[in-house]
Amino acid sequence: MSLSLYIHVPFCASRCSYCDFYSTTSPASMRERYVRAVCEEIRMHRNDFPDSSLSTIYFGGGTPSQLQMDELATILQTIRSAYRLQEDVEVTLEANPDDVYPGWVRQLLALGINRVSLGVQSLDDAYLRLINRRHSAAQAQEVVRQLHSEGVPHISIDLIYALPGQSFDHWAQTLEAALRLPIDHLSAYQLTYEPDTLITRQMQAATIPPSPDEEVVRQMYMHLVERTAACGMPQYEISNFARPACHSRHNSVYWTGGPYIGVGPGAHSYDGHNVRRSNAPSLSSYVDHLAPASAAALILPPPFQEEQLDEEALLLEYLFLNLRRVEGINLTTLQLRWPAYIGPTFRHRLQQFLSAGHLYQPHPGTYALMPQGMLISDYIISELAAALAGS
Ligand code: SF4
């Protein structure tokens, strides 16, 4: 059986103004205990899935490229001694352009990392400064070319659209420049104003330009879907676009309900059936428990929680994850797996979204979101959830 492993690396050199992920700007001195704790947790879970081998390993964050090469090597060595790895294992590292130095790519390849996901976000220096990124547009483009010329097999970049005051033309130019880069995968996210982020406070205080209006955002998204398809990188998930056979195999495990182990503070695990485990998003409690500075710390409670998902929660998750994918949801699967929940009200609501052009049927019995439906996916999913029998 295939298994995936996620390693959450919570370190960031500074905070980007829009970010609400769990990360810390803790000093480098915390990294040594963090690496020990992660290795301990990897070993702890080595027998959770005895008949499996790893098909994907993903270093996410935070900023995994903040780890030194020897720290990455220690973690990868621990993974190799604790698990069987499939021959074609996908090993992804999220990186920021400002962490890349001469020789970095060569060392990365030597460790067996074969996919880099680079946080580019914008190709305009003024926007990069506004969202508090540490790199320039030229630096990001140069790093992508370097990754390519030095032989990284798979390169993905992240972009953000609907930035404060951004026009459609500005986004279209950004996208064209990005699509000229030697990448095989693109993740593009609409800027969201999360609570307790600097950019939300700036927006509320009107110290930054307002967001583009809804119609401009709709045009930006439709343009993204059209241009990526025209450039041979069609959409495969609401925010993800890839050349053939270059989709993120790791993220696809999340979206298709496969089993994965998450290690590191704030990481989540799923057994592929109905049990989810969440590590507390706290670096200090994580290292205190798994790499204690003294024996006294061992009395601390384990820094994770387990939750057993009931049938309704599993159904809602199926709807949420599969409607975000271009494959969509299958009515026969739903009726066979959750017969008590799929009644005439649910089928009627599906038909309504189909008639309104928000859904389409790629195959008989299958319903997928049209690009305009993806823009309002949260609304459609909540309406379908409300139409389940017993809701
Ligand atoms: S580098 Fe990534 S995780 Fe860190 S603050 Fe910026 S967006 Fe958040």
Residues whose N, C-alpha, C, O or C-beta is under 5 A from the ligand:
A	BS01	SF4	C12 S14 R15 C16 C19 F21 S23 G61 G62 T63
